Amino acid sequence: MTNRTPAIEVAGLRKSYGDLTVLDGVDLTVPEGTVHALLGPNGAGKTTVVNICSTLLSADAGVVRVASLDVITESDRVRSVIGVTGQFSAIDELLTGRENLRLMADLAHLDRATVAASVDALLERLDLGDAADRRAQTYSGGMKRRLDLAMTLITRPRLIFLDEPTTGLDPRSRREVWAIVREQVADGVTVLLTTQYLEEADALADRVAVLDGGRLVAEGTPAELKRQVPGGHVQVEFTDGRSERIASDGSVASLRRILDGLDDREVAGVTVGTADLDDVFLALTGHPTVDPGNDAEADAQGVLA
Amino acid sequence: MSTTYVVRDSVTMLRRNLLHWERYPSLAIMLVAQPILFLLLFVYVFGGTLGAGLPGVPGGGDRTDYLGYITPGILIMAVASVALGTAISVAMDMSGGIIARFRTMDIAKVSVLTGHVLGAVIKTLLTTVITLAVAVLLGYRSDAGVGEWLAAFGVILLLAFALTWLTVAMGLAADSVETASNTPMFLVLLPFISSGFVPTDEMPWGLRHFAEHQPFTPMIDSLRALTSGASPGSDLWLAIAWCLLIALAGYLWARRQYTKVPAR
Protein backbone atom coordinates (compact mmCIF):
# COMPACT_ATOMS: atom_id res chain seq x y z
CA MET A 1 0.00 0.00 0.00
CA THR A 2 2.86 2.35 0.81
CA ASN A 3 4.36 2.55 -2.68
CA ARG A 4 1.13 3.33 -4.50
CA THR A 5 0.45 6.79 -5.84
CA PRO A 6 -2.35 8.54 -4.02
CA ALA A 7 -5.75 8.58 -5.73
CA ILE A 8 -6.91 11.52 -3.63
CA GLU A 9 -4.75 14.18 -2.03
CA VAL A 10 -6.40 16.85 0.08
CA ALA A 11 -4.41 19.56 1.83
CA GLY A 12 -5.58 22.41 4.02
CA LEU A 13 -9.19 22.18 2.91
CA ARG A 14 -11.41 24.94 4.26
CA LYS A 15 -15.03 25.77 3.60
CA SER A 16 -17.47 27.97 5.40
CA TYR A 17 -20.94 29.36 4.79
CA GLY A 18 -21.01 32.81 6.33
CA ASP A 19 -20.08 32.39 9.97
CA LEU A 20 -20.54 28.64 9.89
CA THR A 21 -17.25 26.84 9.40
CA VAL A 22 -17.89 23.48 7.81
CA LEU A 23 -14.32 22.41 7.10
CA ASP A 24 -11.52 23.82 9.17
CA GLY A 25 -8.30 22.61 7.55
CA VAL A 26 -8.67 19.00 6.44
CA ASP A 27 -5.73 16.95 5.11
CA LEU A 28 -6.31 13.56 3.60
CA THR A 29 -4.40 11.09 1.44
CA VAL A 30 -6.09 8.08 -0.09
CA PRO A 31 -3.79 5.52 -1.77
CA GLU A 32 -5.00 4.00 -5.02
CA GLY A 33 -6.99 0.79 -4.77
CA THR A 34 -7.96 1.25 -1.14
CA VAL A 35 -11.11 2.07 0.78
CA HIS A 36 -10.97 5.17 2.92
CA ALA A 37 -13.79 5.91 5.31
CA LEU A 38 -14.72 9.37 6.54
CA LEU A 39 -16.35 8.74 9.84
CA GLY A 40 -18.29 11.28 11.79
CA PRO A 41 -21.65 12.43 13.03
CA ASN A 42 -24.11 14.54 11.01
CA GLY A 43 -22.72 17.99 10.42
CA ALA A 44 -19.09 16.88 10.79
CA GLY A 45 -18.35 17.95 7.19
CA LYS A 46 -18.17 14.53 5.53
CA THR A 47 -20.50 15.36 2.65
CA THR A 48 -18.73 18.66 2.07
CA VAL A 49 -15.42 16.83 1.60
CA VAL A 50 -17.06 14.47 -0.91
CA ASN A 51 -18.76 17.35 -2.76
CA ILE A 52 -15.48 19.24 -3.12
CA CYS A 53 -13.54 16.13 -4.23
CA SER A 54 -16.26 15.29 -6.78
CA THR A 55 -16.21 18.83 -8.31
CA LEU A 56 -19.69 19.76 -7.07
CA LEU A 57 -18.51 22.44 -4.70
CA SER A 58 -15.52 24.74 -4.58
CA ALA A 59 -13.46 25.13 -1.45
CA ASP A 60 -12.55 28.43 0.18
CA ALA A 61 -8.94 27.31 0.60
CA GLY A 62 -6.83 24.23 0.13
CA VAL A 63 -5.67 21.96 -2.67
CA VAL A 64 -7.52 18.87 -3.85
CA ARG A 65 -6.03 16.50 -6.39
CA VAL A 66 -8.00 13.51 -7.61
CA ALA A 67 -6.11 10.97 -9.77
CA SER A 68 -3.29 13.57 -9.82
CA LEU A 69 -5.67 16.12 -11.38
CA ASP A 70 -6.65 19.42 -9.83
CA VAL A 71 -10.38 19.46 -9.09
CA ILE A 72 -10.72 23.13 -10.03
CA THR A 73 -8.53 23.59 -13.11
CA GLU A 74 -8.95 20.05 -14.49
CA SER A 75 -12.52 19.38 -13.36
CA ASP A 76 -13.63 17.82 -16.68
CA ARG A 77 -10.83 15.26 -16.55
CA VAL A 78 -11.56 14.54 -12.90
CA ARG A 79 -15.21 13.91 -13.82
CA SER A 80 -14.18 11.39 -16.45
CA VAL A 81 -12.54 9.12 -13.85
CA ILE A 82 -14.93 9.40 -10.92
CA GLY A 83 -18.33 8.03 -10.01
CA VAL A 84 -20.51 9.46 -7.24
CA THR A 85 -23.38 8.00 -5.28
CA GLY A 86 -24.71 10.69 -2.99
CA GLN A 87 -26.95 10.59 0.03
CA PHE A 88 -30.09 11.26 -1.98
CA SER A 89 -30.96 8.96 -4.84
CA ALA A 90 -29.78 10.57 -8.03
CA ILE A 91 -31.98 8.56 -10.34
CA ASP A 92 -34.54 9.50 -12.95
CA GLU A 93 -37.79 8.28 -11.43
CA LEU A 94 -39.77 8.49 -14.66
CA LEU A 95 -37.37 6.15 -16.46
CA THR A 96 -37.06 2.42 -15.89
CA GLY A 97 -34.03 0.95 -14.17
CA ARG A 98 -32.62 -0.20 -17.49
CA GLU A 99 -33.23 3.21 -19.11
CA ASN A 100 -31.44 4.90 -16.22
CA LEU A 101 -28.37 2.74 -16.79
CA ARG A 102 -28.52 3.35 -20.56
CA LEU A 103 -28.75 7.08 -19.91
CA MET A 104 -25.52 6.90 -17.91
CA ALA A 105 -23.84 4.78 -20.59
CA ASP A 106 -24.92 7.25 -23.30
CA LEU A 107 -23.60 10.18 -21.30
CA ALA A 108 -20.32 8.34 -20.78
CA HIS A 109 -20.21 7.96 -24.59
CA LEU A 110 -20.11 4.19 -24.40
CA ASP A 111 -21.27 2.13 -27.31
CA ARG A 112 -24.83 0.95 -26.70
CA ALA A 113 -24.34 -2.46 -28.28
CA THR A 114 -21.31 -3.32 -26.21
CA VAL A 115 -22.71 -1.86 -23.01
CA ALA A 116 -25.99 -3.82 -23.21
CA ALA A 117 -24.42 -6.93 -21.70
CA SER A 118 -22.93 -5.03 -18.76
CA VAL A 119 -26.28 -3.30 -18.16
CA ASP A 120 -27.93 -6.70 -17.82
CA ALA A 121 -25.14 -8.09 -15.67
CA LEU A 122 -25.19 -5.10 -13.35
CA LEU A 123 -28.98 -5.20 -12.97
CA GLU A 124 -28.70 -8.86 -12.00
CA ARG A 125 -25.77 -8.23 -9.68
CA LEU A 126 -27.73 -5.55 -7.82
CA ASP A 127 -30.81 -7.72 -7.62
CA LEU A 128 -32.80 -5.44 -9.94
CA GLY A 129 -33.24 -7.91 -12.79
CA ASP A 130 -36.96 -8.42 -12.22
CA ALA A 131 -37.61 -4.70 -11.84
CA ALA A 132 -35.39 -3.62 -14.75
CA ASP A 133 -38.23 -2.55 -16.98
CA ARG A 134 -40.35 -0.93 -14.30
CA ARG A 135 -40.26 2.79 -13.66
CA ALA A 136 -37.87 3.71 -10.88
CA GLN A 137 -40.63 5.64 -9.06
CA THR A 138 -42.19 2.27 -8.21
CA TYR A 139 -38.97 1.07 -6.53
CA SER A 140 -38.56 0.71 -2.78
CA GLY A 141 -36.00 2.88 -0.98
CA GLY A 142 -33.43 0.08 -0.99
CA MET A 143 -33.95 -0.60 -4.69
CA LYS A 144 -33.47 3.09 -5.49
CA ARG A 145 -30.17 3.10 -3.60
CA ARG A 146 -29.03 0.00 -5.47
CA LEU A 147 -30.03 1.53 -8.81
CA ASP A 148 -28.12 4.67 -7.86
CA LEU A 149 -25.05 2.55 -7.16
CA ALA A 150 -25.48 0.67 -10.44
CA MET A 151 -25.62 4.00 -12.29
CA THR A 152 -22.30 4.92 -10.72
CA LEU A 153 -20.71 1.56 -11.59
CA ILE A 154 -21.92 1.29 -15.20
CA THR A 155 -19.38 3.85 -16.41
CA ARG A 156 -16.57 1.89 -14.71
CA PRO A 157 -15.04 4.77 -12.74
CA ARG A 158 -11.51 4.37 -11.34
CA LEU A 159 -12.52 6.22 -8.24
CA ILE A 160 -15.84 6.06 -6.45
CA PHE A 161 -17.29 8.41 -3.87
CA LEU A 162 -20.02 6.94 -1.73
CA ASP A 163 -21.79 9.35 0.60
CA GLU A 164 -23.46 7.31 3.32
CA PRO A 165 -24.19 4.49 0.89
CA THR A 166 -26.04 2.29 3.36
CA THR A 167 -27.99 4.84 5.40
CA GLY A 168 -31.57 3.63 5.59
CA LEU A 169 -30.83 0.20 4.14
CA ASP A 170 -31.85 -3.03 5.81
CA PRO A 171 -29.01 -5.24 7.09
CA ARG A 172 -29.17 -7.60 4.11
CA SER A 173 -28.96 -4.78 1.54
CA ARG A 174 -26.16 -3.22 3.56
CA ARG A 175 -24.08 -6.39 3.40
CA GLU A 176 -24.82 -6.58 -0.31
CA VAL A 177 -23.48 -3.04 -0.81
CA TRP A 178 -20.39 -3.94 1.22
CA ALA A 179 -19.78 -6.98 -0.99
CA ILE A 180 -20.01 -4.79 -4.10
CA VAL A 181 -17.57 -2.26 -2.66
CA ARG A 182 -15.12 -5.08 -1.93
CA GLU A 183 -15.46 -6.39 -5.51
CA GLN A 184 -14.69 -2.94 -6.87
CA VAL A 185 -11.62 -2.60 -4.70
CA ALA A 186 -10.46 -6.05 -5.79
CA ASP A 187 -10.59 -4.67 -9.35
CA GLY A 188 -8.29 -1.85 -8.34
CA VAL A 189 -10.91 0.86 -7.83
CA THR A 190 -10.37 3.43 -5.07
CA VAL A 191 -13.31 4.16 -2.78
CA LEU A 192 -13.87 7.14 -0.50
CA LEU A 193 -16.95 6.57 1.59
CA THR A 194 -18.59 8.51 4.36
CA THR A 195 -20.47 6.81 7.10
CA GLN A 196 -22.00 7.33 10.49
CA TYR A 197 -21.74 3.62 11.12
CA LEU A 198 -18.58 2.65 12.94
CA GLU A 199 -19.28 -0.97 12.08
CA GLU A 200 -19.26 -0.05 8.40
CA ALA A 201 -15.91 1.72 8.56
CA ASP A 202 -14.50 -1.20 10.51
CA ALA A 203 -15.81 -3.75 8.02
CA LEU A 204 -14.81 -2.00 4.81
CA ALA A 205 -12.10 0.55 5.23
CA ASP A 206 -8.34 0.17 4.94
CA ARG A 207 -8.04 3.51 6.67
CA VAL A 208 -10.46 5.62 8.64
CA ALA A 209 -10.42 9.38 9.07
CA VAL A 210 -12.49 10.59 11.98
CA LEU A 211 -14.09 13.95 11.26
CA ASP A 212 -15.66 16.10 13.95
CA GLY A 213 -16.75 19.71 13.59
CA GLY A 214 -14.84 20.16 10.33
CA ARG A 215 -11.53 18.84 11.63
CA LEU A 216 -9.83 15.46 11.38
CA VAL A 217 -9.49 14.27 14.93
CA ALA A 218 -7.81 10.96 14.07
CA GLU A 219 -6.63 9.00 11.08
CA GLY A 220 -5.40 5.44 10.77
CA THR A 221 -6.31 1.83 10.18
CA PRO A 222 -9.28 0.57 12.21
CA ALA A 223 -6.77 -1.44 14.28
CA GLU A 224 -4.56 1.62 14.92
CA LEU A 225 -7.53 3.63 16.05
CA LYS A 226 -8.69 0.91 18.38
CA ARG A 227 -5.22 0.78 19.91
CA GLN A 228 -5.67 4.37 21.04
CA VAL A 229 -8.26 3.10 23.47
CA PRO A 230 -6.48 0.14 25.03
CA GLY A 231 -8.98 -1.36 27.40
CA GLY A 232 -12.36 -0.78 25.95
CA HIS A 233 -15.33 0.17 27.98
CA VAL A 234 -17.82 -0.77 30.64
CA GLN A 235 -21.45 -0.60 29.61
CA VAL A 236 -23.80 0.05 32.53
CA GLU A 237 -27.55 -0.50 32.24
CA PHE A 238 -29.59 1.34 34.83
CA THR A 239 -32.89 0.18 36.29
CA ASP A 240 -34.65 3.25 34.88
CA GLY A 241 -33.72 2.20 31.34
CA ARG A 242 -30.76 4.54 30.90
CA SER A 243 -27.43 3.16 29.85
CA GLU A 244 -23.97 4.63 30.04
CA ARG A 245 -20.69 3.76 28.40
CA ILE A 246 -17.63 4.42 30.53
CA ALA A 247 -14.08 4.20 29.13
CA SER A 248 -11.80 1.76 30.88
CA ASP A 249 -8.17 0.73 30.37
CA GLY A 250 -9.12 -2.83 31.21
CA SER A 251 -7.21 -2.93 34.52
CA VAL A 252 -8.76 -4.27 37.71
CA ALA A 253 -8.15 -0.89 39.33
CA SER A 254 -10.15 0.92 36.68
CA LEU A 255 -12.97 -1.59 36.85
CA ARG A 256 -13.05 -1.27 40.66
CA ARG A 257 -13.10 2.50 40.40
CA ILE A 258 -16.07 2.37 37.98
CA LEU A 259 -17.96 -0.15 40.11
CA ASP A 260 -17.32 1.82 43.29
CA GLY A 261 -18.98 4.80 41.66
CA LEU A 262 -22.21 2.89 41.02
CA ASP A 263 -25.19 2.53 43.30
CA ASP A 264 -26.17 -1.13 43.45
CA ARG A 265 -29.90 -0.34 43.61
CA GLU A 266 -29.84 1.66 40.39
CA VAL A 267 -27.92 -0.78 38.23
CA ALA A 268 -29.63 -3.45 36.20
CA GLY A 269 -26.53 -4.89 34.55
CA VAL A 270 -22.86 -4.32 33.73
CA THR A 271 -21.03 -5.49 30.58
CA VAL A 272 -17.30 -5.22 29.96
CA GLY A 273 -16.55 -4.74 26.26
CA THR A 274 -13.37 -4.64 24.20
CA ALA A 275 -12.63 -1.44 22.29
CA ASP A 276 -14.54 -0.68 19.13
CA LEU A 277 -14.69 2.48 17.08
CA ASP A 278 -17.40 3.90 19.31
CA ASP A 279 -14.84 4.03 22.10
CA VAL A 280 -12.37 5.64 19.74
CA PHE A 281 -14.87 8.32 18.88
CA LEU A 282 -15.76 8.95 22.50
CA ALA A 283 -12.10 9.12 23.49
CA LEU A 284 -11.14 11.41 20.59
CA THR A 285 -14.00 13.87 20.60
CA GLY A 286 -15.26 13.73 24.15
CA HIS A 287 -18.77 12.99 22.95
CA PRO A 288 -20.45 9.88 21.58
CA THR A 289 -21.30 9.36 17.92
CA VAL A 290 -24.66 10.45 16.73
CA ASP A 291 -27.43 7.98 16.46
CA PRO A 292 -29.09 8.79 13.11
CA GLY A 293 -32.55 10.15 13.68
CA ASN A 294 -31.63 11.20 17.17
CA ASP A 295 -29.41 14.13 16.24
CA ALA A 296 -30.87 16.87 18.39
CA GLU A 297 -30.57 14.83 21.51
CA ALA A 298 -27.06 13.69 20.64
CA ASP A 299 -26.00 17.26 19.84
CA ALA A 300 -27.28 18.34 23.22
CA GLN A 301 -25.28 15.56 24.84
CA GLY A 302 -22.24 16.64 22.89
CA VAL A 303 -22.56 20.15 24.26
CA LEU A 304 -22.97 18.89 27.81
CA ALA A 305 -19.99 16.59 27.49
CA MET B 1 -15.17 19.29 -24.62
CA SER B 2 -15.57 18.85 -28.35
CA THR B 3 -18.64 19.90 -30.32
CA THR B 4 -19.54 16.30 -31.17
CA TYR B 5 -20.07 15.65 -27.47
CA VAL B 6 -22.23 18.77 -27.15
CA VAL B 7 -24.49 17.44 -29.91
CA ARG B 8 -24.40 13.84 -28.68
CA ASP B 9 -25.12 14.76 -25.06
CA SER B 10 -27.84 17.21 -26.08
CA VAL B 11 -29.55 14.48 -28.11
CA THR B 12 -29.30 12.10 -25.13
CA MET B 13 -30.89 14.73 -22.89
CA LEU B 14 -33.53 15.51 -25.53
CA ARG B 15 -34.47 11.83 -25.67
CA ARG B 16 -34.82 11.82 -21.89
CA ASN B 17 -36.93 14.97 -22.03
CA LEU B 18 -39.35 13.59 -24.62
CA LEU B 19 -39.60 10.32 -22.70
CA HIS B 20 -40.68 12.35 -19.67
CA TRP B 21 -43.53 13.86 -21.67
CA GLU B 22 -44.65 10.40 -22.64
CA ARG B 23 -44.39 9.15 -19.05
CA TYR B 24 -46.16 12.15 -17.53
CA PRO B 25 -49.03 12.71 -19.96
CA SER B 26 -51.26 14.64 -17.55
CA LEU B 27 -48.89 17.63 -17.65
CA ALA B 28 -48.69 17.45 -21.43
CA ILE B 29 -52.47 17.28 -21.79
CA MET B 30 -52.98 20.21 -19.42
CA LEU B 31 -50.53 22.40 -21.32
CA VAL B 32 -52.03 21.55 -24.71
CA ALA B 33 -55.58 21.98 -23.41
CA GLN B 34 -54.95 25.41 -21.88
CA PRO B 35 -54.78 27.47 -25.13
CA ILE B 36 -57.56 25.40 -26.67
CA LEU B 37 -59.85 26.12 -23.72
CA PHE B 38 -59.12 29.84 -24.00
CA LEU B 39 -59.84 29.64 -27.72
CA LEU B 40 -63.22 27.98 -27.13
CA LEU B 41 -64.06 30.36 -24.29
CA PHE B 42 -63.27 33.48 -26.27
CA VAL B 43 -64.87 32.38 -29.52
CA TYR B 44 -68.08 30.92 -28.12
CA VAL B 45 -68.67 32.90 -24.94
CA PHE B 46 -67.28 36.34 -25.80
CA GLY B 47 -66.85 36.00 -29.57
CA GLY B 48 -70.25 37.24 -30.71
CA THR B 49 -70.08 40.50 -28.76
CA LEU B 50 -66.37 41.12 -29.21
CA GLY B 51 -66.56 40.35 -32.93
CA ALA B 52 -69.19 43.07 -33.34
CA GLY B 53 -66.74 45.60 -31.94
CA LEU B 54 -63.83 44.76 -34.22
CA PRO B 55 -62.67 47.84 -36.11
CA GLY B 56 -62.17 47.74 -39.84
CA VAL B 57 -64.98 45.25 -40.44
CA PRO B 58 -67.86 46.95 -42.25
CA GLY B 59 -71.12 46.67 -40.34
CA GLY B 60 -69.36 44.99 -37.39
CA GLY B 61 -67.82 41.52 -37.34
CA ASP B 62 -69.20 38.22 -36.19
CA ARG B 63 -67.89 35.24 -34.25
CA THR B 64 -65.83 33.96 -37.22
CA ASP B 65 -64.19 37.36 -37.67
CA TYR B 66 -63.27 37.29 -33.99
CA LEU B 67 -61.83 33.76 -34.35
CA GLY B 68 -59.58 35.10 -37.06
CA TYR B 69 -58.62 38.03 -34.86
CA ILE B 70 -57.59 36.02 -31.77
CA THR B 71 -55.96 32.96 -33.37
CA PRO B 72 -52.49 34.60 -33.46
CA GLY B 73 -52.80 35.55 -29.77
CA ILE B 74 -53.92 32.03 -28.88
CA LEU B 75 -50.91 30.58 -30.72
CA ILE B 76 -48.61 32.83 -28.68
CA MET B 77 -50.43 31.64 -25.57
CA ALA B 78 -49.77 28.03 -26.60
CA VAL B 79 -46.05 28.84 -26.80
CA ALA B 80 -46.18 30.37 -23.31
CA SER B 81 -48.07 27.35 -22.03
CA VAL B 82 -45.35 24.92 -23.17
CA ALA B 83 -42.73 27.23 -21.67
CA LEU B 84 -44.58 27.02 -18.36
CA GLY B 85 -44.30 23.24 -18.58
CA THR B 86 -40.56 23.58 -19.09
CA ALA B 87 -40.17 25.50 -15.83
CA ILE B 88 -42.07 22.70 -14.08
CA SER B 89 -39.98 19.90 -15.56
CA VAL B 90 -36.71 21.72 -14.85
CA ALA B 91 -37.79 22.26 -11.24
CA MET B 92 -38.75 18.58 -11.01
CA ASP B 93 -35.25 17.70 -12.18
CA MET B 94 -33.81 19.99 -9.55
CA SER B 95 -35.84 18.48 -6.75
CA GLY B 96 -34.09 15.15 -7.26
CA GLY B 97 -30.39 14.41 -7.09
CA ILE B 98 -30.05 13.61 -10.78
CA ILE B 99 -28.75 17.06 -11.76
CA ALA B 100 -26.00 16.78 -9.15
CA ARG B 101 -25.09 13.44 -10.70
CA PHE B 102 -24.93 15.00 -14.17
CA ARG B 103 -22.62 17.65 -12.76
CA THR B 104 -20.16 15.03 -11.56
CA MET B 105 -20.03 13.50 -15.06
CA ASP B 106 -17.77 14.50 -17.92
CA ILE B 107 -20.56 15.68 -20.20
CA ALA B 108 -21.17 18.88 -22.13
CA LYS B 109 -22.51 21.01 -19.27
CA VAL B 110 -24.96 22.89 -21.43
CA SER B 111 -26.58 19.66 -22.66
CA VAL B 112 -28.72 19.35 -19.54
CA LEU B 113 -30.31 22.68 -20.48
CA THR B 114 -30.27 22.27 -24.26
CA GLY B 115 -32.15 18.98 -23.81
CA HIS B 116 -34.97 20.94 -22.18
CA VAL B 117 -34.83 23.71 -24.78
CA LEU B 118 -34.86 21.37 -27.80
CA GLY B 119 -37.63 19.34 -26.20
CA ALA B 120 -39.70 22.48 -25.63
CA VAL B 121 -39.26 23.62 -29.24
CA ILE B 122 -40.55 20.25 -30.47
CA LYS B 123 -43.46 20.35 -28.02
CA THR B 124 -44.30 23.90 -29.09
CA LEU B 125 -44.48 22.83 -32.71
CA LEU B 126 -46.82 20.00 -31.72
CA THR B 127 -48.99 22.17 -29.46
CA THR B 128 -49.35 25.05 -31.92
CA VAL B 129 -50.23 22.69 -34.75
CA ILE B 130 -52.93 21.07 -32.59
CA THR B 131 -54.26 24.49 -31.52
CA LEU B 132 -54.30 25.67 -35.12
CA ALA B 133 -56.13 22.51 -36.19
CA VAL B 134 -58.82 23.19 -33.57
CA ALA B 135 -59.10 26.78 -34.85
CA VAL B 136 -59.54 25.48 -38.41
CA LEU B 137 -62.22 23.07 -37.18
CA LEU B 138 -64.01 26.05 -35.65
CA GLY B 139 -63.97 27.81 -38.99
CA TYR B 140 -60.64 29.67 -39.04
CA ARG B 141 -59.43 30.35 -42.59
CA SER B 142 -56.24 32.04 -43.73
CA ASP B 143 -55.43 33.97 -46.90
CA ALA B 144 -51.71 33.47 -46.41
CA GLY B 145 -49.51 31.33 -48.62
CA VAL B 146 -46.97 28.67 -47.63
CA GLY B 147 -44.12 31.17 -47.41
CA GLU B 148 -46.04 33.38 -44.99
CA TRP B 149 -47.05 30.42 -42.85
CA LEU B 150 -43.43 29.27 -42.72
CA ALA B 151 -42.46 32.77 -41.60
CA ALA B 152 -45.23 32.67 -38.99
CA PHE B 153 -43.93 29.37 -37.62
CA GLY B 154 -40.45 30.87 -37.68
CA VAL B 155 -41.70 33.56 -35.29
CA ILE B 156 -43.45 30.94 -33.13
CA LEU B 157 -40.35 28.77 -32.86
CA LEU B 158 -38.09 31.73 -32.18
CA LEU B 159 -40.41 32.80 -29.37
CA ALA B 160 -40.51 29.22 -28.07
CA PHE B 161 -36.71 29.20 -28.01
CA ALA B 162 -36.60 32.54 -26.16
CA LEU B 163 -39.32 31.79 -23.60
CA THR B 164 -37.87 28.36 -22.92
CA TRP B 165 -34.49 29.76 -21.93
CA LEU B 166 -36.34 32.15 -19.65
CA THR B 167 -38.44 29.42 -18.06
CA VAL B 168 -35.44 27.07 -17.77
CA ALA B 169 -33.87 29.81 -15.65
CA MET B 170 -37.09 30.20 -13.65
CA GLY B 171 -37.21 26.46 -13.06
CA LEU B 172 -33.59 26.52 -11.90
CA ALA B 173 -34.19 29.51 -9.64
CA ALA B 174 -37.40 28.14 -8.09
CA ASP B 175 -37.05 26.60 -4.65
CA SER B 176 -39.86 24.12 -5.32
CA VAL B 177 -41.91 22.64 -8.13
CA GLU B 178 -44.90 24.69 -6.92
CA THR B 179 -42.98 27.95 -7.24
CA ALA B 180 -41.83 26.91 -10.69
CA SER B 181 -45.41 26.37 -11.80
CA ASN B 182 -46.49 29.77 -10.46
CA THR B 183 -43.76 32.24 -11.47
CA PRO B 184 -44.07 31.80 -15.26
CA MET B 185 -47.88 32.12 -15.06
CA PHE B 186 -47.57 35.78 -16.11
CA LEU B 187 -46.34 34.60 -19.51
CA VAL B 188 -49.68 32.92 -20.12
CA LEU B 189 -51.63 35.94 -18.83
CA LEU B 190 -49.56 38.66 -20.52
CA PRO B 191 -51.09 38.08 -23.99
CA PHE B 192 -54.42 39.30 -22.53
CA ILE B 193 -52.93 42.76 -22.04
CA SER B 194 -51.79 43.04 -25.63
CA SER B 195 -53.31 43.36 -29.06
CA GLY B 196 -54.18 39.66 -28.87
CA PHE B 197 -57.83 39.77 -27.79
CA VAL B 198 -59.07 43.31 -28.31
CA PRO B 199 -57.54 46.24 -30.20
CA THR B 200 -55.38 48.31 -27.86
CA ASP B 201 -57.05 51.60 -28.95
CA GLU B 202 -60.01 50.98 -26.67
CA MET B 203 -57.92 50.49 -23.52
CA PRO B 204 -57.43 53.20 -20.86
CA TRP B 205 -54.29 55.29 -21.39
CA GLY B 206 -51.86 53.54 -18.99
CA LEU B 207 -52.92 50.06 -19.99
CA ARG B 208 -52.88 50.97 -23.66
CA HIS B 209 -49.36 52.30 -23.32
CA PHE B 210 -48.26 49.03 -21.72
CA ALA B 211 -50.17 46.85 -24.20
CA GLU B 212 -48.70 48.63 -27.20
CA HIS B 213 -45.13 48.33 -25.98
CA GLN B 214 -45.01 44.94 -24.32
CA PRO B 215 -43.07 42.26 -26.24
CA PHE B 216 -46.04 40.04 -27.11
CA THR B 217 -47.81 42.78 -29.09
CA PRO B 218 -45.34 43.01 -32.03
CA MET B 219 -45.21 39.19 -32.08
CA ILE B 220 -49.00 38.89 -32.23
CA ASP B 221 -49.24 41.70 -34.79
CA SER B 222 -46.58 40.01 -36.94
CA LEU B 223 -48.39 36.69 -36.78
CA ARG B 224 -51.69 38.39 -37.57
CA ALA B 225 -50.20 40.12 -40.61
CA LEU B 226 -48.35 37.03 -41.85
CA THR B 227 -51.32 34.66 -41.43
CA SER B 228 -53.65 37.05 -43.24
CA GLY B 229 -51.23 37.44 -46.11
CA ALA B 230 -50.22 41.01 -45.29
CA SER B 231 -46.75 42.42 -44.70
CA PRO B 232 -45.80 42.56 -41.01
CA GLY B 233 -43.51 45.54 -41.61
CA SER B 234 -41.41 46.76 -38.70
CA ASP B 235 -43.40 44.64 -36.21
CA LEU B 236 -41.53 41.58 -37.44
CA TRP B 237 -38.12 43.12 -36.69
CA LEU B 238 -39.33 44.30 -33.31
CA ALA B 239 -40.66 40.80 -32.57
CA ILE B 240 -37.35 39.19 -33.57
CA ALA B 241 -35.41 41.70 -31.48
CA TRP B 242 -37.57 41.00 -28.42
CA CYS B 243 -37.12 37.23 -28.88
CA LEU B 244 -33.35 37.55 -29.15
CA LEU B 245 -33.22 39.79 -26.10
CA ILE B 246 -35.39 37.42 -24.03
CA ALA B 247 -33.39 34.41 -25.23
CA LEU B 248 -30.07 36.01 -24.34
CA ALA B 249 -31.23 37.20 -20.93
CA GLY B 250 -32.82 33.81 -20.22
CA TYR B 251 -29.72 31.92 -21.35
CA LEU B 252 -27.37 34.01 -19.22
CA TRP B 253 -29.67 33.77 -16.19
CA ALA B 254 -30.07 29.99 -16.68
CA ARG B 255 -26.33 29.46 -16.99
CA ARG B 256 -25.70 31.48 -13.87
CA GLN B 257 -28.34 29.55 -11.92
CA TYR B 258 -27.07 26.22 -13.20
CA THR B 259 -23.52 26.77 -11.96
CA LYS B 260 -24.78 27.55 -8.48
CA VAL B 261 -27.17 24.63 -8.15
CA PRO B 262 -26.54 23.42 -4.61
CA ALA B 263 -24.76 20.13 -4.34
CA ARG B 264 -26.87 17.40 -2.83
Contacts between the chains, C-beta under 8 A, distances in Angstrom:
chain1	res1	chain2	res2	distance
A	51	B	263	4.2
A	54	B	104	4.9
A	55	B	103	7.3
A	55	B	104	6.2
A	56	B	100	6.1
A	56	B	103	5.9
A	56	B	104	6.2
A	56	B	263	3.7
A	57	B	263	4.9
A	76	B	1	6.5
A	76	B	106	5.5
A	77	B	106	7.5
A	79	B	104	5.9
A	79	B	105	5.7
A	79	B	106	4.0
A	79	B	107	8.0
A	80	B	106	3.8
A	82	B	104	6.5
A	83	B	104	7.8
A	84	B	100	7.9
A	84	B	101	6.7
A	84	B	104	4.4
A	86	B	97	5.5
A	86	B	100	6.2
A	86	B	101	7.4
A	86	B	264	5.7
A	87	B	264	7.2
A	88	B	96	7.4
A	88	B	97	4.2
A	88	B	264	5.2
A	89	B	96	7.4
A	89	B	97	6.0
A	90	B	96	6.9
A	90	B	97	3.4
A	90	B	98	5.0
A	90	B	100	5.9
A	90	B	101	3.7
A	90	B	264	7.5
A	91	B	96	7.4
A	91	B	97	7.7
A	91	B	98	6.5
A	92	B	16	6.9
A	92	B	96	7.6
A	92	B	98	5.5
A	93	B	96	6.8
A	94	B	19	7.1
A	94	B	20	5.2
A	94	B	23	4.3
A	94	B	24	6.3
A	95	B	16	7.2
A	95	B	19	6.5
A	95	B	23	7.6
A	99	B	19	7.3
A	103	B	12	6.9
A	103	B	16	6.2
A	104	B	105	7.8
A	106	B	8	7.9
A	106	B	12	4.4
A	107	B	9	6.3
A	107	B	12	5.9
A	107	B	102	7.4
A	107	B	105	5.6
A	107	B	107	5.0
A	108	B	105	7.1
A	108	B	106	7.8
A	109	B	5	6.9
A	109	B	8	6.8
A	135	B	23	7.0
A	151	B	101	7.2
A	155	B	105	7.7
